[in-house]
Amino acid sequence: MKAFITGAAGFIGSNFVNRELSNPDSKFSQILAFDSLTYAGSWSKINPVKSDVKLEMITGDIRNSNQLTESIQGSDIVIHFAAESHVDRSINSSQIFMETNVLGSHNVFEAARLNGVKTVIHVSTDEVYGSLESASATEESRLLPNSPYAASKASSDLLARAMFETYDQDIRITRCVNNYGINQNNEKLIPKMIENLNLNKKIPIYGDGSNIRTWIHVNDHCEAILKVIHSGKAGHIYNIGTDVELSNLNLAKIIINLMGKSHDSIEFVADRLGHDYRYSVSSSKIYTECGFKPTIDFELGIKDLISRSVATRFAN
């Protein structure tokens, strides 16, 4: 398969590219890596595989439909990672989220349709389901997004569904829980915690820290996407999650303990607007239909991330 990957220089996209080009059993004969290189994207994130003959890097913007339609030609599959993703930024300035996540996603779906691309994997988020006091959202649950970011992703999910229903286009939607791992921008919670502790700075925690998130290692997320590519069905939605459900305060305590720092490092700050209490999804569908199971232990994954951050810090 010839794969066209949007957001390939971002966090999850770069991990997917690195993983597949380092995998001798990969089913991809060529990867076209497409990215607009915003503040969160850099080709340096795929340094380990930059010289691979199967890789072509294209600096481009999914908001530019003409460039996108031309670049996507000849592809067999599109894996659509590209998105504005930081909730805080969407609260402060939502326009770019609508332009990229909604209109940009429409451009991706339409460019794939016009070029006869066989399959599109639309990478979404568990945040589209909104805040849950208890239980877990299934793929059939209502979409109740509460932040501009979540609303933009829910909108793109509905566009994906409409393209399938109207044109019989093979678009599959994945909705994943919070990711952690290498190449993640330091605006996100876990890398911000690690960076601040490395610098002996306080860790800012919104509110009282009781807000709950589920966590998955980015490599497990990439594996889940591959399972959906090979075993998923057109028009279907697949939740991707784990059993690692933690309050932000407990998460901070785990990282502090692993880094040998003081709990005095925690600093409670004013809660953000519309802060969802809890996200949780049921992953039984992808477990049973696609054979996916997360394999990376959370504490071991965090230890590895801490080790890498320390090594990078001293190397610089």
Secondary structure, 3 states (H helix, E strand, C coil): CEEEEECCCCHHHHHHHHHHHCCCCCCCCEEEEEECCCCCCCHHHHHHHCCCCCEEEEECCCCCHHHHHHHCCCCCEEEECCCCCCHHHHHHCCHHHHHHHHHHHHHHHHHHHHCCCCEEEEEEEHHHHCCCCCCCECCCCCCCCCCHHHHHHHHHHHHHHHHHHHHCCCEEEEEECEEECCCCCCCCHHHHHHHHHHCCCCEEEECCCCCEEEEEEHHHHHHHHHHHHHHCCCCCEEEECCCCEEEHHHHHHHHHHHCCCCHHHEEEECCCCCCCCECCECCHHHHHHHCCCCCCCHHHHHHHHHHHHHHHHHHC
